[in-house]
Amino acid sequence: MAGSGEQEALVGNKQVIFKDFVSGFPKESDMFVTNGTVKLKLPEGSRAVLVKNLYLSCDPYMRNLMKPQDANYGSLFTCYTPGSPVSGSGVAKVLESGHPDIKEGDLVWGVTTWEEYSVIKAPETLTKIRHTDVPFSYYTGILVVPGLTAYAGFYEVCSPKKGEYVCVLCSGCCWSACWAIHKVDLLKNKLGFDEAFNYKEEHDLNEALKRYFPEGIDIYFENVGGKMLDAVLLNMRIHGRIAVCGMISQYNIDKPEGVSNLMNIVYKRVRVEGFAVLDYLHQYSKFLDTVIPLHQRWKDNICRGYCRGSGERSCCPGRTL
Ligand SMILES: NC(=O)c1ccc[n+]([C@@H]2O[C@H](COP(=O)([O-])OP(=O)(O)OC[C@H]3O[C@@H](n4cnc5c(N)ncnc54)[C@H](OP(=O)(O)O)[C@@H]3O)[C@@H](O)[C@H]2O)c1
């Protein structure tokens, strides 16, 4: 029988459980909440880290983990296990640590679980938060994977040169769907982009791109795939570059759409390069050195969105559940 000390250390631990593999758009019923318990004490000699989760991020890649494992994922993804809690990126406070470099009270970001308290068995995947003069929620968005992805994809993969025409489709990381009408206004009038458009209002994407890029596109930061990629291919300039970051339009459909205009890669001698942020983690401190001063300069223009299970969709910086 457990002693009274052990009994006292048990606390409630709400978890979000992934029910089963998903087809089409995920629904609330694809997950459920359980009220479990957890002991707030690590076993003797453990090298794990016990944390209280503060912010959890809901990211597009997680949709791919809701499908049965695909051999093509390689080592990039491991799909969720039905009946187990959802995992994802988050911000947490350390309650106890068996790892020499992580101490009680530290704030960390990294892969955690959708629950109140987690025991993280691979603490080397956590990064200590050193800049604490920014909202911690930014460590689910602009200051972590989404921000680093944009930084590495743009500067390393796209190799931009002054005067080039750059097209970024799918303006995630900053705005949510419920802001769609305001996104264009924000991008153009507050953030200084030359042009912006709402893809949902354009019936002919090729015509829209010709309107916004009459000279064509040198650099395309690909996040969307499908029809959007097909339209962009028609509008690339000679020796253009396409950094393939993701294809969000394909994640909720069972059979990926075909792309018809691939010969333009040959006609225009376009370089197409896929990349994964995991290959750029070594640039994280250089990225922070760039982005923290930018945050100071632009903080009044950063839109923060939160979701507390209210049904309101949100975005980063700061995607909170
Ligand atoms: N390669 C990597 O290592 C890496 C790392 C992180 C992210 N990514 C990829 O980067 C992309 C963006 O991720 P994020 O974290 O920025 O996502 P996010 O913050 O959740 O934003 C997603 C955005 O996609 C837009 N969107 C959804 N469906 C679309 C469609 N069919 N056509 C055009 N836009 C669409 C949404 O706008 P509306 O709601 O208005 O439609 C929203 O603004 C995803 O493709 C993701 O897989 C890749």
The ligand as an SDF file (V2000), in Angstrom:
LIG
                    3D

 48 52  0  0  0  0  0  0  0  0999 V2000
    9.4850   22.3340  -42.9850 N   0  0  0  0  0  0  0  0  0  0  0  0
    9.3960   22.5540  -41.6880 C   0  0  0  0  0  0  0  0  0  0  0  0
   10.3060   22.2300  -40.9070 O   0  0  0  0  0  0  0  0  0  0  0  0
    8.1850   23.2470  -41.1480 C   0  0  0  0  0  0  0  0  0  0  0  0
    8.1510   23.7360  -39.8280 C   0  0  0  0  0  0  0  0  0  0  0  0
    7.0140   24.4300  -39.3940 C   0  0  0  0  0  0  0  0  0  0  0  0
    5.9310   24.6030  -40.2630 C   0  0  0  0  0  0  0  0  0  0  0  0
    5.9940   24.0820  -41.5230 N   0  0  0  0  0  0  0  0  0  0  0  0
    4.8930   24.2630  -42.4800 C   0  0  0  0  0  0  0  0  0  0  0  0
    4.6780   25.6540  -42.6170 O   0  0  0  0  0  0  0  0  0  0  0  0
    3.3320   25.8870  -42.9670 C   0  0  0  0  0  0  0  0  0  0  0  0
    2.7330   26.9420  -42.0420 C   0  0  0  0  0  0  0  0  0  0  0  0
    2.8430   26.5040  -40.6840 O   0  0  0  0  0  0  0  0  0  0  0  0
    2.4720   27.5280  -39.4890 P   0  0  0  0  0  0  0  0  0  0  0  0
    3.0110   26.9690  -38.2500 O   0  0  0  0  0  0  0  0  0  0  0  0
    2.8240   28.8990  -39.9230 O   0  0  0  0  0  0  0  0  0  0  0  0
    0.8840   27.3770  -39.5110 O   0  0  0  0  0  0  0  0  0  0  0  0
   -0.2640   28.2290  -38.7920 P   0  0  0  0  0  0  0  0  0  0  0  0
    0.3050   29.3170  -37.9540 O   0  0  0  0  0  0  0  0  0  0  0  0
   -1.2170   27.2430  -38.2160 O   0  0  0  0  0  0  0  0  0  0  0  0
   -0.9690   28.9290  -40.0160 O   0  0  0  0  0  0  0  0  0  0  0  0
   -1.5100   28.1770  -41.0350 C   0  0  0  0  0  0  0  0  0  0  0  0
   -1.9130   29.1680  -42.1020 C   0  0  0  0  0  0  0  0  0  0  0  0
   -2.2160   28.4310  -43.2840 O   0  0  0  0  0  0  0  0  0  0  0  0
   -3.2690   29.0740  -43.9330 C   0  0  0  0  0  0  0  0  0  0  0  0
   -3.9170   28.0800  -44.7860 N   0  0  0  0  0  0  0  0  0  0  0  0
   -4.6100   26.9970  -44.4200 C   0  0  0  0  0  0  0  0  0  0  0  0
   -5.0360   26.3110  -45.4980 N   0  0  0  0  0  0  0  0  0  0  0  0
   -4.5950   26.9920  -46.5710 C   0  0  0  0  0  0  0  0  0  0  0  0
   -4.7230   26.8310  -47.9820 C   0  0  0  0  0  0  0  0  0  0  0  0
   -5.3860   25.7860  -48.4820 N   0  0  0  0  0  0  0  0  0  0  0  0
   -4.1640   27.7360  -48.7850 N   0  0  0  0  0  0  0  0  0  0  0  0
   -3.4910   28.8030  -48.2820 C   0  0  0  0  0  0  0  0  0  0  0  0
   -3.3260   29.0280  -46.9650 N   0  0  0  0  0  0  0  0  0  0  0  0
   -3.8760   28.1330  -46.1170 C   0  0  0  0  0  0  0  0  0  0  0  0
   -4.1440   29.5700  -42.7990 C   0  0  0  0  0  0  0  0  0  0  0  0
   -4.8800   30.6720  -43.2210 O   0  0  0  0  0  0  0  0  0  0  0  0
   -6.4670   30.5770  -43.2510 P   0  0  0  0  0  0  0  0  0  0  0  0
   -6.8670   29.9750  -41.9530 O   0  0  0  0  0  0  0  0  0  0  0  0
   -6.8780   31.9750  -43.4860 O   0  0  0  0  0  0  0  0  0  0  0  0
   -6.7690   29.6420  -44.3860 O   0  0  0  0  0  0  0  0  0  0  0  0
   -3.1170   30.0030  -41.7510 C   0  0  0  0  0  0  0  0  0  0  0  0
   -2.7820   31.3550  -41.9070 O   0  0  0  0  0  0  0  0  0  0  0  0
    2.6280   24.5380  -42.9160 C   0  0  0  0  0  0  0  0  0  0  0  0
    2.5760   24.0220  -44.2360 O   0  0  0  0  0  0  0  0  0  0  0  0
    3.5560   23.6990  -42.0640 C   0  0  0  0  0  0  0  0  0  0  0  0
    3.4320   22.3250  -42.3350 O   0  0  0  0  0  0  0  0  0  0  0  0
    7.0830   23.4090  -41.9640 C   0  0  0  0  0  0  0  0  0  0  0  0
  1  2  1  0
  2  3  2  0
  2  4  1  0
  4  5  1  0
  4 48  2  0
  5  6  2  0
  6  7  1  0
  7  8  2  0
  8  9  1  0
  8 48  1  0
  9 10  1  0
  9 46  1  0
 10 11  1  0
 11 12  1  0
 11 44  1  0
 12 13  1  0
 13 14  1  0
 14 15  2  0
 14 16  1  0
 14 17  1  0
 17 18  1  0
 18 19  2  0
 18 20  1  0
 18 21  1  0
 21 22  1  0
 22 23  1  0
 23 24  1  0
 23 42  1  0
 24 25  1  0
 25 26  1  0
 25 36  1  0
 26 27  1  0
 26 35  1  0
 27 28  2  0
 28 29  1  0
 29 30  1  0
 29 35  2  0
 30 31  1  0
 30 32  2  0
 32 33  1  0
 33 34  2  0
 34 35  1  0
 36 37  1  0
 36 42  1  0
 37 38  1  0
 38 39  2  0
 38 40  1  0
 38 41  1  0
 42 43  1  0
 44 45  1  0
 44 46  1  0
 46 47  1  0
M  CHG  2   8   1  16  -1
M  END
$$$$
